[in-house]
Amino acid sequence: RDLAARWQTDVLDLKPDWLSVMIGTNDVWRQYDQPTIKESHVYPDEYEATLDELVAKTKMHVKGIVLMTPFYLEPNRQDKMRATMDRYGDIVRQIAERHGTLFVDTQAAFDKVLEHLYPAALAWDRVHPNMAGHVTLARAFLQSVGFRW
């Protein structure tokens, strides 16, 4: 909702050549850290409809769009918040396929690192990355746009 409200001024008015979007982590997190404040929750149907609409009305104005999944630094895929985050990531993947945009699976990038590190080594709260977490995100993004190391 907040992104849609700012889209004109934060994106379209700036006339970018390229656009990258990573949204949804807080939409999922609010469902778990504020379970009784339902008005703060953005559920999958609204999330998908909003992101799909924003991409559809923007793609003809830019050279390209990179859609990145939200993530949760939890290696246990059965964890409720992780499972919900994966559902939102699937929505991003579907929208990227539907619109032919580049796609970055940030959760998959973190999952590779989490095979060797405890989640707190990347983010104290499993949501807000430290420098090592940001490097993981940057590396995943750069690989998706064809950057050669």
Backbone as ProteinMPNN parsed JSONL, in Angstrom:
{"seq_chain_A": "RDLAARWQTDVLDLKPDWLSVMIGTNDVWRQYDQPTIKESHVYPDEYEATLDELVAKTKMHVKGIVLMTPFYLEPNRQDKMRATMDRYGDIVRQIAERHGTLFVDTQAAFDKVLEHLYPAALAWDRVHPNMAGHVTLARAFLQSVGFRW", "coords_chain_A": {"N_chain_A": [[0.827, -1.206, 0.0], [1.848, 1.275, 0.874], [3.979, 1.594, -0.915], [2.595, 1.72, -3.369], [1.208, 4.103, -2.985], [3.266, 5.928, -3.114], [4.328, 5.613, -5.618], [4.076, 7.207, -7.994], [5.555, 9.614, -7.428], [7.992, 8.578, -6.437], [8.893, 6.861, -8.383], [7.764, 6.985, -11.196], [7.761, 9.802, -11.764], [10.472, 10.323, -11.619], [11.543, 9.166, -13.826], [13.209, 6.756, -14.374], [15.807, 4.774, -15.983], [16.203, 2.092, -15.466], [14.67, -0.102, -13.099], [14.584, -1.43, -9.887], [12.893, -3.582, -7.67], [12.211, -4.555, -4.458], [10.108, -5.776, -2.307], [7.914, -6.509, 0.411], [8.813, -7.908, 2.659], [8.25, -6.605, 5.13], [5.487, -6.638, 4.891], [4.888, -9.307, 5.288], [6.114, -9.714, 7.792], [4.642, -8.029, 9.534], [2.34, -9.522, 9.893], [3.112, -11.343, 11.743], [4.527, -10.052, 13.824], [2.713, -8.217, 14.653], [0.132, -9.491, 15.17], [-2.501, -8.975, 15.982], [-3.201, -6.576, 14.92], [-4.773, -6.185, 12.439], [-5.284, -4.37, 10.366], [-2.827, -3.529, 9.517], [-1.861, -5.505, 7.959], [-0.841, -6.88, 4.893], [-2.109, -8.974, 2.778], [-1.586, -11.951, 0.687], [-3.225, -11.773, -1.744], [-3.782, -9.003, -2.084], [-1.163, -8.047, -2.121], [-0.117, -9.285, -4.455], [-1.852, -8.242, -6.456], [-1.349, -5.485, -6.265], [1.483, -5.245, -6.742], [1.614, -6.383, -9.293], [0.035, -4.589, -10.78], [1.583, -2.22, -10.53], [3.963, -2.928, -11.843], [2.949, -3.486, -14.399], [2.026, -0.943, -15.23], [4.372, 0.415, -15.429], [6.394, -0.82, -16.914], [6.54, -0.151, -19.636], [7.762, 2.279, -19.612], [10.398, 2.105, -18.914], [13.748, 0.772, -19.415], [14.161, -1.67, -18.293], [13.082, -3.905, -15.656], [13.841, -5.135, -12.471], [12.801, -7.599, -10.437], [12.775, -8.501, -7.095], [12.709, -10.995, -4.605], [11.08, -10.931, -1.378], [12.613, -11.73, 1.795], [13.445, -13.985, 4.484], [15.537, -14.667, 7.058], [15.767, -17.541, 7.862], [16.498, -20.817, 8.09], [14.817, -23.027, 8.351], [12.342, -24.223, 6.53], [9.804, -24.907, 7.266], [9.068, -23.233, 9.265], [6.636, -20.907, 10.257], [6.616, -18.12, 9.509], [8.685, -18.093, 7.637], [7.635, -19.874, 5.716], [5.433, -18.371, 4.857], [6.784, -16.17, 3.804], [8.082, -17.413, 1.686], [5.88, -17.971, 0.102], [5.132, -15.374, -0.702], [7.419, -14.781, -2.133], [7.106, -16.581, -4.259], [4.963, -15.358, -5.513], [6.2, -13.024, -6.472], [7.971, -14.189, -8.296], [6.123, -15.234, -10.161], [4.936, -12.876, -11.12], [7.16, -11.657, -12.294], [7.674, -13.502, -14.34], [5.268, -13.272, -15.769], [5.429, -10.669, -16.742], [7.849, -10.568, -17.999], [10.185, -9.659, -16.729], [13.432, -9.177, -15.199], [14.497, -11.401, -12.607], [15.195, -11.9, -9.201], [15.982, -14.208, -6.86], [16.166, -13.674, -3.789], [15.858, -15.053, -1.425], [16.764, -17.634, -2.045], [19.443, -17.041, -2.494], [20.237, -16.272, 0.077], [19.69, -18.686, 1.374], [21.727, -20.381, 0.463], [23.956, -19.265, 1.752], [23.157, -19.611, 4.366], [23.553, -22.281, 4.745], [25.986, -22.45, 5.835], [26.277, -20.525, 7.788], [24.991, -19.14, 10.838], [21.773, -17.596, 11.167], [21.839, -15.079, 12.567], [24.331, -14.144, 11.964], [24.013, -12.792, 9.676], [21.874, -11.087, 9.974], [20.623, -9.528, 12.773], [17.98, -9.765, 13.597], [16.899, -11.421, 11.76], [15.749, -10.148, 9.63], [16.642, -7.506, 9.023], [19.397, -6.891, 7.271], [22.936, -7.119, 8.019], [26.235, -5.933, 7.142], [27.357, -8.214, 5.845], [25.027, -9.501, 5.084], [23.976, -7.623, 3.308], [25.898, -7.745, 1.313], [25.385, -10.285, 0.331], [22.843, -9.854, -0.809], [23.544, -7.889, -2.735], [25.318, -9.312, -4.362], [23.603, -11.31, -5.406], [21.844, -9.676, -6.869], [23.624, -8.442, -8.729], [24.526, -10.704, -10.156], [22.149, -11.397, -11.421], [21.803, -9.393, -13.286], [23.773, -9.859, -15.017], [26.414, -9.192, -14.363], [29.872, -9.694, -14.4], [32.158, -11.247, -12.348]], "CA_chain_A": [[0.0, 0.0, 0.0], [2.703, 2.462, 0.961], [4.708, 1.71, -2.18], [1.653, 2.184, -4.395], [0.893, 5.509, -2.71], [4.439, 6.741, -3.463], [4.861, 5.179, -6.918], [4.18, 8.304, -8.954], [6.677, 10.519, -7.102], [9.243, 7.851, -6.192], [9.323, 6.104, -9.558], [7.403, 7.512, -12.518], [8.212, 11.187, -11.943], [11.934, 10.341, -11.722], [11.864, 8.646, -15.156], [14.424, 5.929, -14.356], [16.041, 3.863, -17.098], [16.018, 0.765, -14.883], [14.009, -0.087, -11.802], [14.594, -2.679, -9.115], [11.876, -3.55, -6.619], [12.191, -5.632, -3.472], [9.063, -5.356, -1.38], [7.117, -7.594, 0.957], [9.285, -8.442, 3.94], [7.445, -6.03, 6.214], [4.106, -7.089, 4.722], [4.81, -10.608, 5.959], [6.524, -9.557, 9.194], [3.536, -7.454, 10.308], [1.382, -10.582, 10.217], [3.658, -12.126, 12.848], [4.896, -9.237, 14.991], [1.516, -7.466, 15.038], [-0.955, -10.357, 14.711], [-3.839, -8.475, 16.317], [-3.425, -5.304, 14.223], [-5.065, -6.696, 11.093], [-5.266, -3.312, 9.353], [-1.457, -3.353, 9.033], [-1.493, -6.693, 7.193], [-1.04, -6.927, 3.444], [-2.194, -10.407, 2.486], [-1.089, -12.287, -0.652], [-4.035, -11.282, -2.873], [-3.526, -7.57, -2.235], [0.249, -7.922, -2.487], [0.028, -9.643, -5.865], [-2.581, -7.294, -7.307], [-0.66, -4.194, -6.232], [2.768, -5.334, -7.436], [1.329, -6.634, -10.703], [-0.426, -3.328, -11.372], [2.699, -1.274, -10.597], [4.86, -3.382, -12.91], [2.25, -3.321, -15.683], [1.948, 0.46, -15.67], [5.709, 1.0, -15.46], [7.355, -1.508, -17.78], [6.704, 0.508, -20.93], [8.473, 3.544, -19.403], [11.776, 1.842, -18.498], [14.449, -0.239, -20.206], [13.99, -2.962, -17.653], [12.704, -3.983, -14.245], [14.362, -6.27, -11.734], [11.964, -7.903, -9.281], [13.511, -9.282, -6.106], [11.827, -11.559, -3.591], [11.343, -10.64, 0.029], [13.352, -12.839, 2.401], [13.476, -14.146, 5.944], [16.738, -15.453, 7.321], [15.387, -18.712, 8.657], [16.714, -21.973, 7.228], [13.735, -23.999, 8.501], [11.264, -23.864, 5.609], [8.531, -25.199, 7.917], [8.759, -22.094, 10.129], [5.448, -20.255, 9.664], [6.943, -16.869, 8.823], [9.488, -18.448, 6.456], [6.721, -20.434, 4.72], [4.662, -17.256, 4.3], [7.703, -15.389, 2.976], [8.282, -18.166, 0.442], [4.665, -17.777, -0.711], [5.246, -14.054, -1.317], [8.471, -14.913, -3.14], [6.501, -17.228, -5.43], [4.16, -14.33, -6.189], [7.138, -12.173, -7.214], [8.438, -14.984, -9.43], [5.032, -15.3, -11.14], [4.795, -11.555, -11.743], [8.326, -11.485, -13.173], [7.437, -14.324, -15.535], [4.125, -12.708, -16.494], [5.795, -9.408, -17.394], [9.142, -10.689, -18.661], [11.212, -8.859, -16.059], [14.483, -9.93, -14.521], [14.036, -11.922, -11.322], [16.243, -12.264, -8.252], [15.477, -14.963, -5.722], [17.061, -13.342, -2.674], [15.772, -16.115, -0.419], [17.668, -18.702, -2.483], [20.813, -16.569, -2.255], [20.485, -16.389, 1.518], [19.678, -20.096, 1.756], [23.067, -20.921, 0.217], [24.839, -18.778, 2.813], [22.689, -20.183, 5.631], [24.086, -23.636, 4.885], [27.276, -22.348, 6.522], [26.251, -19.51, 8.844], [23.798, -18.955, 11.659], [21.077, -16.409, 10.657], [22.256, -13.83, 13.222], [25.564, -13.676, 11.334], [23.609, -11.968, 8.533], [20.902, -10.086, 10.439], [20.349, -9.818, 14.186], [16.555, -10.089, 13.769], [16.566, -12.245, 10.595], [15.056, -9.319, 8.649], [17.443, -6.335, 8.646], [20.748, -7.413, 7.053], [24.16, -6.391, 8.332], [27.052, -5.793, 5.929], [27.454, -9.507, 5.162], [23.727, -9.723, 4.466], [23.856, -6.735, 2.145], [26.762, -8.279, 0.26], [24.635, -11.399, -0.245], [21.834, -9.25, -1.684], [24.206, -7.223, -3.862], [25.853, -10.351, -5.239], [22.47, -11.907, -6.112], [21.375, -8.687, -7.839], [24.61, -8.287, -9.804], [24.492, -11.905, -10.988], [20.929, -11.402, -12.241], [21.915, -8.431, -14.387], [24.863, -10.288, -15.885], [27.721, -8.674, -13.974], [30.899, -10.732, -14.33], [33.106, -10.985, -11.255]], "C_chain_A": [[0.862, 1.258, 0.0], [3.479, 2.68, -0.333], [3.799, 2.247, -3.285], [1.336, 3.668, -4.218], [2.032, 6.438, -3.135], [4.92, 6.517, -4.893], [5.041, 6.324, -7.903], [5.409, 9.169, -8.669], [8.007, 9.79, -6.971], [9.762, 7.103, -7.407], [9.013, 6.864, -10.853], [7.898, 8.934, -12.753], [9.725, 11.292, -12.122], [12.432, 9.8, -13.058], [13.156, 7.805, -15.169], [14.563, 5.128, -15.643], [15.743, 2.428, -16.649], [15.386, 0.917, -13.51], [14.176, -1.441, -11.137], [13.619, -2.508, -7.954], [12.043, -4.79, -5.742], [11.258, -5.169, -2.359], [8.377, -6.6, -0.824], [7.562, -8.121, 2.308], [8.462, -7.894, 5.095], [5.979, -6.429, 6.114], [3.9, -8.442, 5.402], [5.073, -10.448, 7.448], [5.381, -9.019, 10.056], [2.508, -8.513, 10.716], [1.82, -11.397, 11.435], [4.055, -11.274, 14.052], [3.752, -8.346, 15.463], [0.265, -8.278, 14.661], [-2.358, -9.833, 14.991], [-4.167, -7.156, 15.621], [-3.63, -5.621, 12.739], [-4.992, -5.622, 10.015], [-3.852, -3.046, 8.822], [-1.017, -4.506, 8.135], [-1.807, -6.523, 5.706], [-0.965, -8.405, 3.063], [-1.852, -10.688, 1.026], [-1.908, -11.739, -1.817], [-3.789, -9.798, -3.142], [-2.095, -7.319, -2.696], [0.442, -8.183, -3.982], [-0.639, -8.627, -6.78], [-1.847, -5.961, -7.385], [0.644, -4.236, -7.011], [2.56, -5.549, -8.933], [0.901, -5.346, -11.414], [0.728, -2.333, -11.532], [3.669, -1.649, -11.712], [4.215, -3.141, -14.275], [2.251, -1.872, -16.149], [3.313, 1.13, -15.8], [6.59, 0.421, -16.545], [7.544, -0.838, -19.142], [7.491, 1.82, -20.829], [9.945, 3.359, -19.052], [12.415, 0.823, -19.434], [14.264, -1.624, -19.611], [13.635, -2.829, -16.187], [13.318, -5.255, -13.673], [13.469, -6.453, -10.516], [12.71, -8.867, -8.37], [12.546, -9.768, -5.024], [12.101, -10.952, -2.222], [12.033, -11.874, 0.624], [13.162, -12.84, 3.909], [14.619, -15.1, 6.238], [16.461, -16.546, 8.343], [15.552, -19.94, 7.766], [15.601, -23.023, 7.296], [12.547, -23.56, 7.648], [9.879, -24.129, 6.191], [8.135, -24.105, 8.906], [7.635, -21.299, 9.473], [5.792, -18.979, 8.916], [7.772, -17.161, 7.57], [8.58, -18.995, 5.36], [5.883, -19.338, 4.067], [5.543, -16.418, 3.382], [7.948, -16.1, 1.642], [7.066, -18.028, -0.476], [4.714, -16.415, -1.419], [6.347, -14.062, -2.382], [7.958, -15.577, -4.407], [5.643, -16.242, -6.222], [5.066, -13.427, -7.033], [7.641, -12.91, -8.454], [7.368, -15.018, -10.535], [4.843, -13.97, -11.857], [5.952, -11.287, -12.689], [8.146, -12.278, -14.46], [6.333, -13.726, -16.403], [4.537, -11.488, -17.309], [7.165, -9.444, -18.073], [10.225, -9.827, -18.045], [12.319, -9.772, -15.538], [13.984, -10.304, -13.134], [15.23, -12.303, -10.468], [15.584, -12.969, -7.071], [16.431, -14.735, -4.551], [17.02, -14.417, -1.593], [16.709, -17.261, -0.776], [19.126, -18.301, -2.247], [21.161, -16.676, -0.772], [20.529, -17.847, 1.954], [21.043, -20.746, 1.55], [24.032, -20.521, 1.336], [24.458, -19.415, 4.156], [23.066, -21.65, 5.8], [25.353, -23.628, 5.731], [27.274, -21.39, 7.709], [24.927, -19.537, 9.597], [23.109, -17.663, 11.198], [21.532, -15.085, 11.28], [23.578, -13.307, 12.673], [25.261, -12.764, 10.148], [22.629, -10.857, 8.908], [20.496, -10.448, 11.865], [18.91, -10.268, 14.413], [16.01, -10.942, 12.62], [15.831, -11.478, 9.502], [15.927, -8.175, 8.139], [18.913, -6.743, 8.512], [21.848, -6.49, 7.566], [24.977, -6.313, 7.035], [27.161, -7.108, 5.151], [26.132, -9.845, 4.459], [23.535, -8.866, 3.23], [24.748, -7.201, 0.991], [26.069, -9.453, -0.429], [23.576, -10.881, -1.219], [22.473, -8.63, -2.925], [24.721, -8.254, -4.864], [24.721, -11.009, -6.052], [21.943, -10.961, -7.191], [22.338, -8.6, -9.023], [24.648, -9.519, -10.722], [23.279, -11.89, -11.917], [21.02, -10.449, -13.43], [23.148, -8.71, -15.257], [26.225, -9.731, -15.551], [28.692, -9.838, -13.848], [31.92, -10.348, -13.279], [34.527, -11.035, -11.762]], "O_chain_A": [[0.631, 2.184, -0.777], [3.62, 3.812, -0.795], [4.196, 3.129, -4.046], [1.211, 4.4, -5.2], [1.796, 7.596, -3.477], [5.852, 7.192, -5.33], [6.067, 6.397, -8.58], [6.21, 9.427, -9.567], [9.045, 10.329, -7.355], [10.939, 6.747, -7.462], [9.93, 7.332, -11.527], [8.404, 9.24, -13.833], [10.208, 12.255, -12.717], [13.607, 9.955, -13.391], [14.09, 8.122, -15.905], [13.573, 4.835, -16.314], [15.11, 1.658, -17.371], [15.551, 1.94, -12.846], [13.937, -2.479, -11.755], [13.532, -1.443, -7.342], [12.018, -5.921, -6.227], [11.592, -4.28, -1.576], [8.273, -7.619, -1.507], [6.766, -8.721, 3.03], [8.021, -8.658, 5.954], [5.298, -6.548, 7.133], [2.861, -8.686, 6.016], [4.336, -10.987, 8.273], [5.169, -9.49, 11.174], [1.882, -8.4, 11.77], [1.003, -12.057, 12.078], [3.931, -11.727, 15.189], [3.817, -7.781, 16.554], [-0.575, -7.79, 13.905], [-3.306, -10.212, 14.304], [-5.293, -6.669, 15.722], [-2.765, -5.354, 11.905], [-4.671, -5.926, 8.866], [-3.698, -2.404, 7.783], [0.094, -4.482, 7.604], [-2.891, -6.083, 5.325], [0.112, -8.999, 3.033], [-1.828, -9.767, 0.21], [-1.326, -11.277, -2.798], [-3.61, -9.389, -4.289], [-1.851, -6.476, -3.559], [1.084, -7.4, -4.682], [-0.048, -8.199, -7.772], [-1.739, -5.375, -8.462], [0.894, -3.369, -7.849], [3.264, -4.953, -9.748], [1.358, -5.059, -12.52], [0.834, -1.674, -12.566], [4.143, -0.779, -12.443], [4.867, -2.649, -15.196], [2.453, -1.601, -17.333], [3.403, 2.279, -16.23], [7.466, 1.121, -17.053], [8.616, -0.955, -19.737], [7.848, 2.407, -21.851], [10.672, 4.342, -18.906], [11.723, 0.103, -20.154], [14.215, -2.622, -20.329], [13.854, -1.791, -15.562], [13.312, -6.308, -14.309], [13.386, -5.571, -9.661], [13.207, -9.904, -8.807], [11.669, -9.024, -4.586], [13.216, -10.513, -1.94], [12.03, -12.942, 0.012], [12.775, -11.841, 4.516], [14.655, -16.215, 5.719], [16.862, -16.476, 9.505], [14.822, -20.091, 6.786], [15.465, -23.83, 6.376], [11.829, -22.628, 8.011], [8.884, -23.629, 5.667], [6.984, -24.055, 9.339], [7.674, -21.045, 8.269], [5.313, -18.771, 7.801], [7.566, -16.52, 6.54], [8.731, -18.625, 4.195], [5.648, -19.372, 2.859], [5.107, -16.001, 2.309], [8.012, -15.457, 0.595], [7.214, -17.974, -1.697], [4.377, -16.317, -2.598], [6.21, -13.414, -3.42], [8.333, -15.181, -5.51], [5.605, -16.289, -7.452], [4.735, -13.105, -8.174], [7.728, -12.326, -9.534], [7.687, -14.849, -11.712], [4.616, -13.941, -13.066], [5.748, -10.744, -13.775], [8.435, -11.778, -15.547], [6.453, -13.681, -17.627], [4.059, -11.289, -18.426], [7.589, -8.449, -18.661], [11.092, -9.317, -18.754], [12.149, -10.988, -15.451], [13.148, -9.609, -12.556], [16.164, -12.948, -10.944], [14.741, -12.399, -6.378], [17.377, -15.496, -4.346], [18.022, -14.667, -0.923], [17.38, -17.804, 0.101], [19.944, -19.129, -1.847], [22.253, -17.119, -0.414], [21.326, -18.206, 2.82], [21.47, -21.567, 2.362], [24.823, -21.337, 1.806], [25.325, -19.72, 4.976], [22.913, -22.204, 6.888], [25.753, -24.657, 6.276], [28.174, -21.441, 8.546], [23.888, -19.91, 9.052], [23.806, -16.705, 10.864], [21.6, -14.073, 10.583], [23.915, -12.143, 12.892], [26.14, -12.048, 9.668], [22.564, -9.822, 8.246], [20.067, -11.573, 12.119], [18.643, -11.06, 15.316], [14.802, -11.157, 12.521], [15.341, -12.082, 8.548], [15.945, -7.904, 6.938], [19.6, -6.922, 9.517], [21.719, -5.266, 7.553], [24.458, -6.597, 5.955], [27.066, -7.107, 3.923], [26.133, -10.409, 3.365], [22.996, -9.326, 2.224], [24.382, -7.06, -0.176], [26.16, -9.594, -1.648], [23.43, -11.408, -2.322], [21.991, -8.83, -4.04], [24.574, -8.08, -6.074], [24.873, -11.236, -7.253], [21.632, -11.395, -8.3], [21.92, -8.675, -10.178], [24.788, -9.378, -11.937], [23.37, -12.32, -13.067], [20.386, -10.674, -14.46], [23.514, -7.907, -16.115], [27.125, -9.791, -16.389], [28.359, -10.861, -13.25], [32.481, -9.253, -13.316], [35.465, -10.839, -10.989]]}, "name": "protein", "num_of_chains": 1, "seq": "RDLAARWQTDVLDLKPDWLSVMIGTNDVWRQYDQPTIKESHVYPDEYEATLDELVAKTKMHVKGIVLMTPFYLEPNRQDKMRATMDRYGDIVRQIAERHGTLFVDTQAAFDKVLEHLYPAALAWDRVHPNMAGHVTLARAFLQSVGFRW"}
